[in-house]
Amino acid sequence: MASLADATPPIALGPLDGRYRETVAPLVDHLSEPALNRARVKVEV
């Protein structure tokens, strides 16, 4: 699975994805819209 931190073009849904991207880069796989959707699928399954 590819890391969302390496997405091209970057997916900026909010300040954590855009302006603070470098600071939260290690957490981007947990703080993004796709991460939220993955968690929802795990709960539903």
Secondary structure, DSSP 8 states (H G I E B T S, - for coil): ---GGG-SS---SSTTTTTTHHHHGGGTTTSSHHHHHHHHHHHH-
